[in-house]
Amino acid sequence: MNILVLGSLAYDRIMDFPDKFSNHILPDKIHILNVCFMVNGLRELFGGTAGNIAYNLALLEEHPIILATAGKDFDSYEKWLDSLSLPLHSVRRVDHEFTAGAYITTDLSDNQITGFNPGAMKEPCLQDISKYVPNETLAIVAPGNIDDMTKYPDLFRQRKVPFIFDPGQSIPALGPEKILNGISGSKIFISNDYEIEMVMRSTGLPKEGILERTEAIITTFGENGSLVTNAQGEVRIPAAKPLKVSDPTGAGDAFRAGLMKGLVMGKSILDSARMGSVSASFGVECQGTQCHRFTLEDFWKRFNSTFSN
């Protein structure tokens, strides 16, 4: 079964500021803000929606095809993905740009200041999907290049390739027409509870109106699990319990990987969402989105302990 993951590849550059931003910002001078924060150091981590989902699928012993763009500094990320036996022939290299990068500084109160350079993500991936047999392929459209997020739902519908639409943080940039284009004809529309509210406000549609355009809606609620809504009704999926919670950042992408693994195995949408819950529980156990580890044996042991009853 082919799994196509359309989204972003990015470097996350994490910095810690050993003080509080508020101690260095003068409220009455905010209109002429000019500050410098001396950080403790910098950690460079691999990220991006496509990279994160593909990483978790690799842990689940799948070999998804990444549809994304990367820049002239992609070499270390490329070696990392290659070490996971992930195919890279559908990653477009844009040699005049840097790979997308997030520069995140966190203070002692967990406040964050983030700068994001889209870099190569400004360019579409330009990948041909005509070679993939529809009934042997599952795709996801995750946040990334806006043109890709608009174009590929059309291509998947034309080719009758089932796809998951996940607009995430790209909701404001997409706007109502492109959001509805992505949802229409999708197998699943997935978002967190805040994002689905944004989608309803942007499109003017209630949840029932969105459901008319997709087979199912999955709404995630972090540690409170998820909700699967389809023509048969609504079912709550509890969150699987992690050994510890270190960083919730990668949980959403890990959930999507578990969900897709279930679907390609022929599982029901409910069991697939349960698999997403288990995958997400591993994703929060370390700092970063591609640093956790688990085997299939670990995965199914946690699945059975969570959902055996």
C-alpha positions as CSV (number, residue, x, y, z in Angstrom):
1,M,0.0,0.0,0.0
2,N,1.4,3.4,-1.0
3,I,1.2,6.2,1.6
4,L,1.6,9.7,0.2
5,V,2.4,12.4,2.8
6,L,2.1,15.9,1.4
7,G,3.3,18.6,3.8
8,S,6.4,20.4,5.0
9,L,10.0,19.6,5.9
10,A,11.6,22.0,8.3
11,Y,14.4,22.5,10.8
12,D,13.2,23.5,14.3
13,R,15.9,25.6,16.0
14,I,15.1,25.7,19.7
15,M,16.6,28.3,22.1
16,D,16.1,28.8,25.8
17,F,16.2,32.2,27.4
18,P,17.2,32.0,31.1
19,D,14.9,34.8,32.2
20,K,11.4,36.2,31.5
21,F,10.7,38.2,28.4
22,S,8.6,40.6,30.5
23,N,11.7,41.7,32.4
24,H,13.2,43.1,29.3
25,I,10.2,44.6,27.5
26,L,9.0,48.1,28.6
27,P,5.2,48.3,28.0
28,D,5.2,52.0,27.5
29,K,7.9,51.6,24.8
30,I,6.3,48.7,22.9
31,H,5.9,50.9,19.8
32,I,9.7,51.2,19.5
33,L,10.6,47.7,20.6
34,N,14.3,46.9,20.2
35,V,15.4,43.9,22.4
36,C,18.1,41.3,22.4
37,F,17.8,38.0,24.3
38,M,21.0,36.2,25.1
39,V,20.1,32.5,24.9
40,N,21.7,29.5,26.5
41,G,22.4,27.7,23.3
42,L,20.6,26.3,20.3
43,R,19.3,22.8,19.4
44,E,18.5,21.9,15.8
45,L,15.8,19.3,15.4
46,F,14.1,17.8,12.4
47,G,10.5,18.8,11.9
48,G,7.8,19.8,9.5
49,T,4.4,18.1,9.1
50,A,5.5,15.7,6.3
51,G,8.7,14.8,8.1
52,N,7.0,14.2,11.4
53,I,4.2,12.0,10.0
54,A,6.7,10.1,7.9
55,Y,9.0,9.5,10.9
56,N,6.1,8.0,12.9
57,L,5.0,5.9,10.0
58,A,8.6,4.6,9.8
59,L,8.4,3.5,13.4
60,L,5.2,1.7,12.4
61,E,7.2,-0.1,9.7
62,E,5.8,1.8,6.8
63,H,7.7,3.5,4.0
64,P,5.6,6.6,3.1
65,I,6.5,8.8,0.1
66,I,7.1,12.4,1.1
67,L,5.8,15.1,-1.2
68,A,7.5,18.3,-0.1
69,T,10.3,20.7,-0.9
70,A,13.7,21.2,0.8
71,G,16.5,23.6,0.4
72,K,20.2,23.8,0.0
73,D,20.9,22.9,3.6
74,F,18.9,19.7,3.5
75,D,21.8,17.3,3.6
76,S,21.7,16.4,7.3
77,Y,17.9,16.0,7.3
78,E,18.2,13.9,4.1
79,K,20.7,11.5,5.8
80,W,18.3,11.2,8.8
81,L,15.4,10.3,6.6
82,D,17.5,7.9,4.6
83,S,18.6,6.2,7.8
84,L,14.9,5.4,8.4
85,S,14.7,3.8,5.0
86,L,12.2,6.5,3.8
87,P,12.1,7.1,0.0
88,L,13.2,10.6,-0.9
89,H,12.7,10.6,-4.7
90,S,9.6,12.9,-4.3
91,V,11.3,15.5,-2.2
92,R,12.0,18.5,-4.5
93,R,15.3,20.3,-3.8
94,V,15.2,24.1,-4.3
95,D,18.8,25.0,-4.4
96,H,18.4,28.8,-4.1
97,E,16.5,28.6,-0.8
98,F,17.1,27.3,2.7
99,T,14.9,24.5,4.0
100,A,12.0,25.9,6.0
101,G,13.0,26.8,9.5
102,A,11.3,27.7,12.8
103,Y,13.4,29.7,15.3
104,I,11.7,29.3,18.7
105,T,12.9,31.0,21.9
106,T,11.3,30.0,25.2
107,D,11.6,31.9,28.4
108,L,11.3,30.7,32.0
109,S,7.6,31.2,32.0
110,D,7.2,29.0,28.9
111,N,6.4,32.1,26.8
112,Q,7.6,31.7,23.2
113,I,8.8,34.0,20.5
114,T,8.9,32.3,17.1
115,G,10.2,33.4,13.7
116,F,9.4,31.2,10.8
117,N,11.2,31.3,7.4
118,P,9.2,29.3,4.8
119,G,12.3,29.1,2.5
120,A,11.9,26.2,0.1
121,M,8.3,25.7,1.3
122,K,7.3,28.7,-0.8
123,E,7.8,26.5,-3.8
124,P,5.3,23.7,-4.8
125,C,6.6,20.1,-4.8
126,L,5.7,19.5,-8.5
127,Q,5.3,15.7,-8.0
128,D,3.3,13.4,-10.4
129,I,0.9,11.1,-8.7
130,S,-0.5,9.4,-11.8
131,K,1.6,6.3,-11.2
132,Y,-0.1,5.5,-8.0
133,V,-3.0,3.0,-8.2
134,P,-6.0,4.5,-6.4
135,N,-7.1,1.5,-4.5
136,E,-3.6,0.8,-3.3
137,T,-2.9,4.4,-2.2
138,L,-3.8,6.6,0.8
139,A,-2.7,10.2,1.0
140,I,-2.7,13.1,3.5
141,V,-2.7,16.8,2.7
142,A,-1.0,18.4,5.7
143,P,0.1,22.0,6.3
144,G,2.8,23.0,3.8
145,N,2.9,24.9,0.5
146,I,-0.5,26.6,-0.1
147,D,-0.5,25.9,-3.8
148,D,0.1,22.2,-3.1
149,M,-2.7,22.2,-0.5
150,T,-5.0,23.5,-3.1
151,K,-3.9,21.5,-6.1
152,Y,-3.5,18.0,-4.7
153,P,-7.0,17.6,-3.3
154,D,-8.2,18.2,-6.9
155,L,-5.7,15.6,-8.2
156,F,-6.6,13.0,-5.6
157,R,-10.3,13.4,-6.4
158,Q,-9.6,13.1,-10.1
159,R,-7.6,10.0,-9.5
160,K,-10.0,8.6,-6.9
161,V,-7.2,8.4,-4.4
162,P,-8.6,8.5,-0.8
163,F,-7.1,11.3,1.2
164,I,-7.1,13.0,4.6
165,F,-7.3,16.8,4.7
166,D,-5.5,18.4,7.6
167,P,-5.3,22.2,7.2
168,G,-3.9,22.9,10.7
169,Q,-1.9,26.1,11.0
170,S,-2.5,26.9,7.3
171,I,-6.2,27.7,7.9
172,P,-5.8,31.5,7.9
173,A,-3.6,31.4,4.7
174,L,-6.0,29.1,2.9
175,G,-9.2,31.0,3.3
176,P,-12.7,29.6,3.1
177,E,-12.8,28.6,-0.6
178,K,-9.5,26.6,-0.4
179,I,-10.5,25.0,2.9
180,L,-13.8,23.8,1.4
181,N,-11.9,22.6,-1.7
182,G,-9.7,20.5,0.6
183,I,-12.5,19.1,2.7
184,S,-14.8,18.2,-0.3
185,G,-14.5,14.5,-1.2
186,S,-12.0,13.7,1.5
187,K,-12.0,10.5,3.4
188,I,-11.4,12.3,6.6
189,F,-11.1,15.9,7.7
190,I,-8.9,16.1,10.8
191,S,-8.1,19.0,13.1
192,N,-7.9,19.9,16.8
193,D,-10.9,21.5,18.6
194,Y,-9.6,25.0,18.1
195,E,-8.9,24.5,14.4
196,I,-12.4,23.1,13.6
197,E,-13.9,26.2,15.2
198,M,-11.7,28.3,13.0
199,V,-12.8,26.3,9.9
200,M,-16.5,26.8,10.9
201,R,-16.0,30.5,11.3
202,S,-14.1,30.8,8.1
203,T,-16.5,28.8,5.9
204,G,-19.7,29.8,7.7
205,L,-20.6,26.1,7.9
206,P,-21.7,24.2,11.0
207,K,-20.2,20.8,11.7
208,E,-23.1,19.1,10.0
209,G,-22.4,21.1,6.8
210,I,-18.7,20.1,6.9
211,L,-19.7,16.4,7.3
212,E,-21.8,16.6,4.1
213,R,-18.5,17.2,2.3
214,T,-16.4,14.4,3.9
215,E,-16.8,10.8,5.0
216,A,-15.7,11.6,8.6
217,I,-14.5,14.3,10.9
218,I,-11.8,13.6,13.5
219,T,-11.4,16.2,16.2
220,T,-8.5,15.9,18.6
221,F,-8.5,17.2,22.2
222,G,-4.9,16.6,23.4
223,E,-4.9,14.7,26.7
224,N,-8.7,14.4,26.5
225,G,-8.6,12.1,23.4
226,S,-10.4,12.6,20.2
227,L,-13.9,12.5,18.6
228,V,-14.8,10.6,15.5
229,T,-17.9,11.9,13.7
230,N,-19.5,10.3,10.7
231,A,-22.9,9.3,9.3
232,Q,-23.3,6.8,12.1
233,G,-22.9,9.3,14.9
234,E,-20.1,10.4,17.3
235,V,-17.7,8.2,19.2
236,R,-15.2,9.4,21.8
237,I,-11.7,7.9,21.6
238,P,-9.8,8.1,24.9
239,A,-6.2,9.2,25.0
240,A,-3.6,6.5,25.5
241,K,-1.4,7.2,28.6
242,P,2.3,8.0,28.0
243,L,5.0,7.1,30.4
244,K,5.7,10.8,30.8
245,V,4.8,14.0,29.1
246,S,7.9,16.0,27.9
247,D,6.7,17.9,24.9
248,P,3.2,17.8,23.3
249,T,4.3,19.5,20.1
250,G,4.6,16.3,17.9
251,A,1.5,14.5,19.2
252,G,-0.8,15.6,16.4
253,D,1.5,14.4,13.6
254,A,2.1,11.1,15.5
255,F,-1.7,10.7,15.8
256,R,-2.1,11.1,12.0
257,A,0.6,8.4,11.4
258,G,-1.2,5.9,13.7
259,L,-4.5,6.7,12.0
260,M,-3.0,6.1,8.5
261,K,-1.3,2.9,9.6
262,G,-4.7,1.6,10.7
263,L,-6.4,2.6,7.5
264,V,-3.8,0.9,5.3
265,M,-4.2,-2.2,7.4
266,G,-7.9,-2.2,6.6
267,K,-9.0,-1.3,10.1
268,S,-12.2,0.6,10.8
269,I,-12.0,4.3,11.3
270,L,-12.6,3.9,15.0
271,D,-9.8,1.3,15.5
272,S,-7.6,3.5,13.3
273,A,-8.3,6.5,15.5
274,R,-7.4,4.3,18.5
275,M,-4.1,3.5,16.8
276,G,-3.6,7.3,16.4
277,S,-4.2,7.8,20.1
278,V,-1.5,5.2,20.9
279,S,1.0,6.7,18.4
280,A,0.4,10.2,19.9
281,S,1.1,8.9,23.4
282,F,4.7,8.0,22.3
283,G,5.1,11.3,20.5
284,V,4.9,13.3,23.7
285,E,7.5,11.4,25.6
286,C,10.6,13.4,24.6
287,Q,11.6,16.9,23.6
288,G,11.1,17.3,19.8
289,T,8.9,15.7,17.2
290,Q,11.3,13.0,15.9
291,C,13.2,11.8,19.0
292,H,10.8,9.2,20.5
293,R,11.2,5.5,19.8
294,F,9.0,2.5,19.9
295,T,8.7,-0.9,18.3
296,L,5.6,-2.5,16.9
297,E,5.7,-4.8,20.0
298,D,5.7,-1.7,22.2
299,F,2.9,-0.2,20.2
300,W,0.5,-3.1,20.3
301,K,1.2,-3.7,24.0
302,R,0.1,-0.1,24.8
303,F,-2.8,-0.4,22.4
304,N,-4.1,-3.6,24.1
305,S,-3.6,-2.2,27.6
306,T,-5.6,0.9,26.6
307,F,-8.4,-0.5,24.6
308,S,-8.6,-4.2,25.6
309,N,-11.8,-3.4,27.5
